[in-house]
Amino acid sequence: MASSGAEPQILVQYLVLRKDLSQAPFSWPAGALVAQACHAATAALHLHRDHPHTTAYLRELGRMRKVVLEAPDETTLKELAETLQQKNIDHMLWLEQPENIATCIALRPYPKEEVNQYLKKFRLFK
């Protein structure tokens, strides 16, 4: 059987998590940081559930790709959120309650080439 030659589009959900929350004076445990990323990712998927990229991403649960990047602090995270909004990049800025602390940004699933330019200054979360 001949292949159509068309590769399925690779979709990635990017998350940008605040690194400073893992350090003093915050010193949040790893589980709390993971929860923030999970909240943001789930919220972004829910908010953009009807977008064709999101439906395609959720159709193949075993092939989901997520990339977690780090922002050094809250100011940087909020600046990124503003840039994404100006560029019409669908995302969710997660605010931990009741403190109202910005902790993580999650984009809806995107082809990486569509959003890399806005995320290239952020490195993988360690």
Accessible surface in RSA format (square Angstrom, percent):
REM  Atomic radii and reference values for relative SASA: ProtOr
REM  Chains: A
REM  Algorithm: Lee & Richards
REM  Probe-radius: 1.40
REM  Slices: 20
REM RES _ NUM      All-atoms   Total-Side   Main-Chain    Non-polar    All polar
REM                ABS   REL    ABS   REL    ABS   REL    ABS   REL    ABS   REL
RES MET A   1   244.46 126.6 154.82 102.5  89.64 213.4 132.58 112.7 111.87 148.2
RES ALA A   2    99.93  91.9  64.64  99.8  35.29  80.3  74.52 104.9  25.41  67.3
RES SER A   3   103.43  87.4  67.86  90.6  35.57  81.9  54.29 115.6  49.14  68.8
RES SER A   4   107.02  90.4  60.88  81.2  46.14 106.3  57.19 121.8  49.84  69.8
RES GLY A   5    62.17  76.7   0.00   N/A  62.17  76.7  38.01 104.3  24.16  54.1
RES ALA A   6    82.22  75.6  54.69  84.4  27.53  62.6  63.28  89.1  18.95  50.2
RES GLU A   7   152.21  87.4 128.17  97.0  24.04  57.2  55.18 106.7  97.03  79.2
RES PRO A   8    85.81  62.5  68.09  62.1  17.71  64.4  80.32  66.3   5.48  34.1
RES GLN A   9   106.88  59.8  77.60  56.7  29.29  69.7  36.69  78.1  70.19  53.2
RES ILE A  10    87.69  49.9  77.80  58.0   9.90  23.9  80.22  57.8   7.48  20.3
RES LEU A  11    17.34   9.7  10.91   7.8   6.43  16.2  10.91   7.7   6.43  17.3
RES VAL A  12     6.14   4.0   6.03   5.5   0.12   0.3   6.03   5.2   0.12   0.3
RES GLN A  13     0.00   0.0   0.00   0.0   0.00   0.0   0.00   0.0   0.00   0.0
RES TYR A  14    14.52   6.8  14.52   8.3   0.00   0.0   7.62   5.7   6.91   8.5
RES LEU A  15     2.75   1.5   2.75   2.0   0.00   0.0   2.75   1.9   0.00   0.0
RES VAL A  16     0.00   0.0   0.00   0.0   0.00   0.0   0.00   0.0   0.00   0.0
RES LEU A  17     6.51   3.6   6.51   4.7   0.00   0.0   6.51   4.6   0.00   0.0
RES ARG A  18     5.00   2.1   5.00   2.5   0.00   0.0   0.00   0.0   5.00   3.0
RES LYS A  19    41.79  20.4  41.79  25.6   0.00   0.0  23.06  20.8  18.73  19.9
RES ASP A  20    25.73  18.0  25.30  25.2   0.43   1.0  17.75  41.8   7.98   8.0
RES LEU A  21     0.00   0.0   0.00   0.0   0.00   0.0   0.00   0.0   0.00   0.0
RES SER A  22    39.70  33.6  18.21  24.3  21.49  49.5  15.98  34.0  23.72  33.2
RES GLN A  23    88.69  49.6  83.49  61.0   5.20  12.4  34.97  74.4  53.72  40.7
RES ALA A  24    86.16  79.2  59.71  92.1  26.45  60.2  60.11  84.7  26.05  69.0
RES PRO A  25   122.79  89.5  90.55  82.5  32.24 117.2  96.75  79.9  26.03 161.8
RES PHE A  26    84.33  42.2  63.95  39.6  20.38  53.0  67.91  41.2  16.42  47.0
RES SER A  27    68.71  58.1  49.20  65.7  19.52  45.0  35.49  75.6  33.22  46.5
RES TRP A  28    54.12  21.7  46.28  22.4   7.85  18.4  31.02  16.5  23.10  37.5
RES PRO A  29    94.12  68.6  83.10  75.7  11.02  40.1  94.12  77.7   0.00   0.0
RES ALA A  30    76.10  70.0  65.11 100.5  10.99  25.0  67.88  95.6   8.22  21.8
RES GLY A  31    51.39  63.4   0.00   N/A  51.39  63.4  39.38 108.1  12.02  26.9
RES ALA A  32    33.80  31.1  23.95  37.0   9.85  22.4  31.17  43.9   2.64   7.0
RES LEU A  33     8.48   4.7   8.48   6.1   0.00   0.0   8.48   6.0   0.00   0.0
RES VAL A  34    89.63  59.0  87.68  79.4   1.95   4.7  89.63  77.9   0.00   0.0
RES ALA A  35    36.97  34.0  31.92  49.3   5.05  11.5  36.79  51.8   0.18   0.5
RES GLN A  36     8.54   4.8   8.54   6.2   0.00   0.0   0.00   0.0   8.54   6.5
RES ALA A  37    12.90  11.9  12.48  19.3   0.41   0.9  12.83  18.1   0.07   0.2
RES CYS A  38    67.87  51.3  63.03  70.3   4.84  11.4  24.32  61.6  43.55  47.0
RES HIS A  39    78.60  43.0  73.58  51.1   5.02  12.8  44.50  45.9  34.10  39.7
RES ALA A  40     0.00   0.0   0.00   0.0   0.00   0.0   0.00   0.0   0.00   0.0
RES ALA A  41     6.59   6.1   6.59  10.2   0.00   0.0   6.59   9.3   0.00   0.0
RES THR A  42    89.32  63.5  87.16  88.4   2.17   5.2  64.41  86.5  24.92  37.7
RES ALA A  43    18.72  17.2  11.64  18.0   7.07  16.1  18.53  26.1   0.19   0.5
RES ALA A  44     0.00   0.0   0.00   0.0   0.00   0.0   0.00   0.0   0.00   0.0
RES LEU A  45    25.23  14.0  24.55  17.6   0.67   1.7  24.81  17.4   0.41   1.1
RES HIS A  46   105.37  57.6 100.15  69.6   5.21  13.3  65.99  68.0  39.38  45.8
RES LEU A  47   103.42  57.6  76.57  54.8  26.85  67.5  77.43  54.4  25.99  69.9
RES HIS A  48    39.58  21.6  34.62  24.1   4.96  12.7  27.69  28.5  11.89  13.8
RES ARG A  49   115.84  48.6 111.70  56.9   4.14   9.9  37.19  50.8  78.66  47.7
RES ASP A  50   125.22  87.7 101.93 101.5  23.28  55.1  38.53  90.7  86.69  86.5
RES HIS A  51    53.89  29.5  46.87  32.6   7.02  18.0  34.17  35.2  19.72  22.9
RES PRO A  52    94.66  69.0  87.27  79.6   7.39  26.9  91.06  75.2   3.60  22.4
RES HIS A  53    33.26  18.2  33.26  23.1   0.00   0.0  19.86  20.5  13.40  15.6
RES THR A  54     0.00   0.0   0.00   0.0   0.00   0.0   0.00   0.0   0.00   0.0
RES THR A  55    55.51  39.5  50.39  51.1   5.12  12.2  43.69  58.7  11.82  17.9
RES ALA A  56    31.98  29.4  25.31  39.1   6.67  15.2  25.40  35.8   6.57  17.4
RES TYR A  57    10.30   4.8   3.39   1.9   6.91  18.0   8.91   6.7   1.39   1.7
RES LEU A  58    63.99  35.6  54.36  38.9   9.63  24.2  54.61  38.4   9.38  25.2
RES ARG A  59   175.39  73.6 141.74  72.3  33.65  80.1  72.39  98.9 103.00  62.4
RES GLU A  60    85.91  49.3  78.85  59.7   7.06  16.8  35.57  68.8  50.34  41.1
RES LEU A  61   123.04  68.5 106.58  76.2  16.46  41.4 106.83  75.0  16.21  43.6
RES GLY A  62    82.75 102.0   0.00   N/A  82.75 102.0  41.91 115.0  40.84  91.5
RES ARG A  63   131.52  55.2 115.80  59.0  15.71  37.4  54.69  74.7  76.83  46.6
RES MET A  64    66.13  34.2  39.91  26.4  26.23  62.4  22.10  18.8  44.03  58.3
RES ARG A  65    99.93  42.0  95.91  48.9   4.03   9.6  33.04  45.2  66.89  40.5
RES LYS A  66    88.15  43.0  57.66  35.4  30.49  72.6  50.47  45.4  37.68  40.1
RES VAL A  67    41.96  27.6  38.77  35.1   3.19   7.7  41.96  36.5   0.00   0.0
RES VAL A  68    52.61  34.6  45.90  41.6   6.71  16.2  45.90  39.9   6.71  18.2
RES LEU A  69    12.16   6.8  12.16   8.7   0.00   0.0  12.16   8.5   0.00   0.0
RES GLU A  70    12.58   7.2   9.63   7.3   2.95   7.0   3.27   6.3   9.30   7.6
RES ALA A  71     0.00   0.0   0.00   0.0   0.00   0.0   0.00   0.0   0.00   0.0
RES PRO A  72    80.58  58.7  69.05  62.9  11.53  41.9  74.08  61.2   6.50  40.4
RES ASP A  73    55.85  39.1  55.85  55.6   0.00   0.0  20.14  47.4  35.71  35.6
RES GLU A  74    50.90  29.2  49.99  37.8   0.91   2.2  11.92  23.1  38.98  31.8
RES THR A  75    87.18  62.0  82.27  83.4   4.91  11.7  49.42  66.4  37.76  57.1
RES THR A  76    20.00  14.2  19.44  19.7   0.57   1.3   5.64   7.6  14.37  21.7
RES LEU A  77     0.00   0.0   0.00   0.0   0.00   0.0   0.00   0.0   0.00   0.0
RES LYS A  78    99.18  48.4  93.86  57.6   5.32  12.7  48.57  43.7  50.62  53.9
RES GLU A  79    97.58  56.0  93.27  70.6   4.31  10.3  44.81  86.7  52.77  43.1
RES LEU A  80     9.23   5.1   4.60   3.3   4.63  11.6   8.44   5.9   0.79   2.1
RES ALA A  81    10.16   9.3   9.34  14.4   0.82   1.9   9.74  13.7   0.42   1.1
RES GLU A  82   105.86  60.8 101.84  77.0   4.02   9.6  30.52  59.0  75.34  61.5
RES THR A  83    49.40  35.1  49.16  49.8   0.24   0.6  23.27  31.3  26.13  39.5
RES LEU A  84     0.00   0.0   0.00   0.0   0.00   0.0   0.00   0.0   0.00   0.0
RES GLN A  85   131.63  73.6 122.48  89.5   9.15  21.8  33.06  70.4  98.58  74.8
RES GLN A  86   120.83  67.6  90.11  65.9  30.71  73.1  40.99  87.3  79.83  60.5
RES LYS A  87   107.91  52.6  89.78  55.1  18.12  43.2  36.42  32.8  71.48  76.1
RES ASN A  88   129.83  89.5 106.96 103.4  22.88  55.1  33.22  80.0  96.61  93.4
RES ILE A  89    18.05  10.3  14.77  11.0   3.29   7.9  15.07  10.9   2.98   8.1
RES ASP A  90    44.75  31.3  40.66  40.5   4.09   9.7   4.13   9.7  40.62  40.5
RES HIS A  91    36.92  20.2  21.19  14.7  15.73  40.2  10.22  10.5  26.70  31.1
RES MET A  92    47.79  24.7  46.39  30.7   1.39   3.3  37.71  32.1  10.08  13.4
RES LEU A  93    43.40  24.2  33.39  23.9  10.01  25.2  33.39  23.5  10.01  26.9
RES TRP A  94    60.54  24.3  60.54  29.3   0.00   0.0  60.54  32.3   0.00   0.0
RES LEU A  95    61.59  34.3  55.25  39.5   6.34  15.9  55.25  38.8   6.34  17.1
RES GLU A  96    44.39  25.5  44.33  33.5   0.07   0.2   5.22  10.1  39.17  32.0
RES GLN A  97   103.11  57.7  86.65  63.3  16.46  39.2  56.87 121.1  46.24  35.1
RES PRO A  98   122.48  89.3  98.49  89.8  23.99  87.2 100.58  83.0  21.90 136.1
RES GLU A  99   105.88  60.8  76.12  57.6  29.76  70.9  45.61  88.2  60.27  49.2
RES ASN A 100    89.47  61.7  77.63  75.0  11.84  28.5  18.98  45.7  70.49  68.1
RES ILE A 101    39.58  22.5  38.82  28.9   0.76   1.8  39.58  28.5   0.00   0.0
RES ALA A 102     0.00   0.0   0.00   0.0   0.00   0.0   0.00   0.0   0.00   0.0
RES THR A 103     0.00   0.0   0.00   0.0   0.00   0.0   0.00   0.0   0.00   0.0
RES CYS A 104     0.00   0.0   0.00   0.0   0.00   0.0   0.00   0.0   0.00   0.0
RES ILE A 105     0.00   0.0   0.00   0.0   0.00   0.0   0.00   0.0   0.00   0.0
RES ALA A 106     0.00   0.0   0.00   0.0   0.00   0.0   0.00   0.0   0.00   0.0
RES LEU A 107     0.13   0.1   0.13   0.1   0.00   0.0   0.13   0.1   0.00   0.0
RES ARG A 108    13.98   5.9  13.97   7.1   0.01   0.0   0.00   0.0  13.98   8.5
RES PRO A 109     0.00   0.0   0.00   0.0   0.00   0.0   0.00   0.0   0.00   0.0
RES TYR A 110     6.89   3.2   6.89   3.9   0.00   0.0   5.31   4.0   1.59   2.0
RES PRO A 111     0.46   0.3   0.46   0.4   0.00   0.0   0.46   0.4   0.00   0.0
RES LYS A 112   103.90  50.7 103.84  63.7   0.06   0.1  47.54  42.8  56.35  60.0
RES GLU A 113   125.00  71.8 100.92  76.3  24.08  57.3  63.86 123.5  61.14  49.9
RES GLU A 114    78.91  45.3  65.88  49.8  13.03  31.0  34.45  66.6  44.46  36.3
RES VAL A 115     0.00   0.0   0.00   0.0   0.00   0.0   0.00   0.0   0.00   0.0
RES ASN A 116    64.41  44.4  63.61  61.5   0.80   1.9  22.29  53.6  42.12  40.7
RES GLN A 117   109.02  61.0  91.01  66.5  18.01  42.9  26.02  55.4  83.00  63.0
RES TYR A 118    47.45  22.2  34.37  19.6  13.09  34.1  19.29  14.5  28.16  34.7
RES LEU A 119     5.23   2.9   3.39   2.4   1.84   4.6   3.53   2.5   1.70   4.6
RES LYS A 120   167.51  81.7 131.97  81.0  35.54  84.6  92.45  83.2  75.06  79.9
RES LYS A 121   151.11  73.7 113.13  69.4  37.98  90.4  83.47  75.1  67.64  72.0
RES PHE A 122    16.06   8.0   3.35   2.1  12.71  33.1   5.53   3.4  10.53  30.2
RES ARG A 123   150.09  63.0 142.02  72.4   8.08  19.2  61.51  84.1  88.58  53.7
RES LEU A 124   107.35  59.8 104.41  74.7   2.94   7.4 104.41  73.3   2.94   7.9
RES PHE A 125    53.81  26.9  31.72  19.6  22.09  57.5  31.72  19.2  22.09  63.2
RES LYS A 126   165.63  80.8 129.46  79.4  36.17  86.1 109.53  98.6  56.09  59.8
END  Absolute sums over single chains surface
CHAIN  1 A     7640.6       6208.1       1432.5       4362.3       3278.2
END  Absolute sums over all chains
TOTAL          7640.6       6208.1       1432.5       4362.3       3278.2
